[in-house]
């Protein structure tokens, strides 16, 4: 096969995989923006306050990586279409950088998943203990989201309704959050019989939400790694063939 034909085929496949690379990078960017800006996101609200800035660090990492991928994709597209060797080398350098970063993210997800999950459960328990405290008015957005979860999912507490016995902000020990019953009352606590409350805890919903988001992020990361293996291989081959074509143009 002539060198020119090889270049055309490699450019085609490089741009196809580069498009996949860009789409996955935009997914990371969107995920980071969602964590950073969505105030109705339970995970973001739980971990964006006080000393715990887990969401800020994690979303910044996703935003940075997504931005680099978007820029690298543009460089790769221009380098392949115009057959500019300097841009192809720059593109490959970005690929290696992103590949190493994605490997680090994969290792971090694997190693820190249980730790974050435990922090997640502890933070939910802390919110339940603080719920309704008039001196913590800045925590009301968190309480509102917890109310929405309990009301919409028809659950109460993290593991069951008895967990609300730990809360010391009630007028009496028998009160529970109004979101634990089927009536939408606009106040924090209600006096209702225990048998009229939602009996199931919200832990299953919380865990499913957490696991699904970890799974999505892991799938994006693994897809990026696989795509980058193809991209790095194609970029090296395209670079070599463009150089050969410049040295021996008559063979094209």
C-alpha positions in Angstrom: 0.0 0.0 0.0 1.3 3.5 -0.9 2.3 5.8 2.0 -0.3 8.4 0.9 -3.1 5.8 1.2 -1.9 4.7 4.6 -1.9 8.4 5.7 -5.5 8.9 4.6 -6.7 5.7 6.4 -4.8 6.6 9.6 -6.2 10.2 9.5 -9.7 8.8 9.1 -9.4 6.5 12.1 -7.5 9.0 14.2 -10.3 11.6 13.8 -13.0 9.0 14.6 -11.2 8.0 17.8 -10.5 11.7 18.5 -14.2 12.4 18.3 -14.9 9.7 20.8 -12.1 11.1 23.0 -13.6 14.6 22.8 -17.1 13.2 23.7 -15.7 11.5 26.8 -13.8 14.6 27.8 -17.0 16.7 27.5 -18.7 14.1 29.7 -16.0 14.6 32.4 -16.3 18.3 32.0 -20.1 18.1 32.4 -19.7 15.8 35.5 -17.3 18.3 37.1 -19.6 21.3 36.4 -22.6 19.3 37.8 -20.7 18.6 41.0 -19.4 22.1 41.3 -22.6 24.1 40.6 -25.6 22.0 41.2 -26.9 23.0 44.7 -29.7 20.4 44.5 -27.2 17.6 44.3 -27.1 15.7 47.6 -23.4 14.7 47.3 -22.3 18.2 46.5 -24.3 19.8 49.3 -23.1 17.3 51.9 -19.4 17.7 51.0 -19.2 21.3 50.0 -19.6 22.9 53.4 -17.3 23.3 56.4 -13.8 21.8 56.4 -14.7 19.0 54.0 -14.0 20.3 50.5 -14.0 16.9 48.8 -16.4 18.0 46.1 -14.4 21.1 45.3 -11.2 19.2 44.9 -12.7 16.4 42.9 -14.8 18.6 40.6 -11.7 20.8 40.0 -9.8 17.7 38.9 -12.6 16.6 36.5 -12.9 20.2 35.1 -9.1 20.4 34.6 -8.9 17.0 32.9 -12.0 17.7 30.7 -10.6 21.0 29.6 -7.2 19.5 28.7 -9.0 16.7 26.7 -11.1 19.3 24.8 -8.0 21.4 23.9 -6.0 18.3 23.0 -8.8 17.1 20.7 -8.7 20.4 18.8 -4.9 20.1 18.5 -5.1 16.5 17.3 -7.8 17.3 14.7 -5.8 20.3 13.3 -2.6 18.3 13.3 -4.0 15.3 11.5 -6.0 17.3 8.9 -3.2 19.7 8.1 -0.5 17.0 8.6 1.5 19.2 10.9 4.1 17.1 12.7 4.7 19.6 15.5 1.0 19.6 16.4 0.9 15.7 16.3 3.9 15.6 18.8 2.0 18.1 21.0 -1.1 16.0 20.7 0.7 12.9 21.7 2.3 14.7 24.7 -1.2 15.7 25.8 -2.4 12.1 25.3 0.4 10.8 27.6 -0.4 13.4 30.2 -4.1 12.7 30.2 -3.4 8.9 30.2 -1.3 9.2 33.3 -3.9 11.5 35.0 -6.7 9.0 34.1 -4.7 6.1 35.6 -4.2 8.2 38.8 -8.0 8.9 38.9 -8.8 5.2 38.4 -6.4 4.2 41.2 -7.9 6.9 43.5 -11.5 5.8 42.7 -10.5 2.2 43.6 -8.6 3.0 46.7 -10.8 5.8 48.1 -14.3 4.5 47.2 -14.9 2.8 50.6 -13.4 5.8 52.5 -15.7 8.2 50.7 -18.7 5.9 51.1 -18.1 5.8 54.9 -17.7 9.6 55.0 -20.9 9.8 53.0 -22.8 7.7 55.6 -21.2 9.6 58.5 -22.2 13.0 56.9 -25.8 11.9 56.4 -25.9 10.8 60.1 -24.5 14.2 61.1 -27.1 16.0 59.0 -29.9 13.9 60.8 -28.5 14.9 64.2 -28.3 18.7 63.2 -31.6 18.8 61.4 -33.9 21.5 62.7 -31.2 23.3 64.8 -32.2 27.0 64.7 -28.5 28.0 65.3 -27.5 26.2 62.0 -29.8 28.0 59.6 -27.1 27.9 56.9 -27.6 24.1 56.8 -31.3 24.4 55.6 -30.5 23.6 51.9 -29.1 20.3 53.1 -32.2 19.6 55.3 -34.5 20.5 52.4 -32.8 18.0 50.1 -33.0 15.3 52.8 -36.7 16.1 53.1 -37.2 15.8 49.4 -35.4 12.4 49.4 -37.5 11.1 52.3 -40.8 12.4 50.9 -40.2 11.3 47.2 -38.7 7.9 48.0 -41.1 7.3 50.9 -38.3 6.5 53.4 -37.3 7.8 56.8 -33.8 8.2 58.2 -30.7 6.5 56.8 -31.5 3.0 58.1 -35.1 3.5 59.6 -37.3 6.0 61.5 -35.7 5.1 64.9 -32.6 7.0 63.8 -34.4 10.3 64.4 -34.5 9.5 68.1 -30.9 10.8 68.2 -32.0 14.3 67.1 -32.1 16.7 70.1 -33.7 19.6 68.3 -37.3 18.4 68.6 -39.9 19.7 71.0 -40.5 16.2 72.3 -38.9 12.8 71.7 -41.9 11.4 69.7 -41.6 14.0 66.9 -40.3 13.1 63.5 -39.6 15.1 60.3 -42.8 15.9 58.4 -41.2 14.5 55.3 -41.4 11.0 56.9 -45.2 11.0 56.4 -47.4 11.3 53.3 -48.5 14.9 54.0 -46.4 17.8 52.7 -46.3 20.0 55.7 -44.0 23.1 55.6 -42.2 22.6 58.9 -39.3 20.6 60.3 -41.1 18.2 62.8 -44.5 16.8 63.2 -46.4 14.9 66.0 -47.6 11.8 64.3 -48.1 8.1 65.5 -45.0 6.0 64.7 -47.1 3.5 62.7 -48.1 6.2 60.2 -44.5 7.0 59.1 -42.5 5.5 56.3 -40.9 2.4 57.8 -38.1 1.8 55.3 -34.8 3.7 55.6 -33.2 5.7 52.8 -29.9 3.9 52.9 -30.7 1.7 49.8 -31.5 4.8 47.8 -28.4 6.7 49.0 -26.2 3.7 48.2 -27.7 3.1 44.8 -27.2 6.8 43.9 -23.6 6.7 45.1 -22.8 3.4 43.3 -24.4 4.5 40.1 -22.4 7.8 39.9 -19.1 5.9 40.8 -20.0 3.4 38.0 -20.6 6.1 35.5 -17.3 7.9 36.3 -15.4 4.6 36.2 -16.9 3.7 32.8 -15.9 7.1 31.4 -12.4 6.7 32.8 -11.9 3.2 31.4 -13.3 4.2 28.0 -10.9 7.1 27.9 -7.9 4.8 28.7 -8.9 2.4 25.9 -9.5 5.2 23.4 -6.2 6.7 24.2 -4.3 3.5 23.5 -5.7 3.6 20.0 -5.0 7.3 19.6 -1.4 7.1 20.8 -0.8 4.2 18.4 -2.4 5.9 15.4 -0.7 9.2 16.1 2.8 7.5 16.2 2.0 5.7 12.9 0.6 8.8 11.2 3.7 10.9 12.3 6.1 8.3 10.9 4.2 8.0 7.6 4.0 11.8 7.2 7.7 12.0 7.7 8.4 9.3 5.2 6.1 11.0 2.7 8.1 14.2 3.1 11.4 12.4 2.7 10.4 10.2 -0.2 7.4 11.9 -1.8 7.8 9.9 -5.0 6.7 6.7 -3.1 3.4 8.2 -2.3 
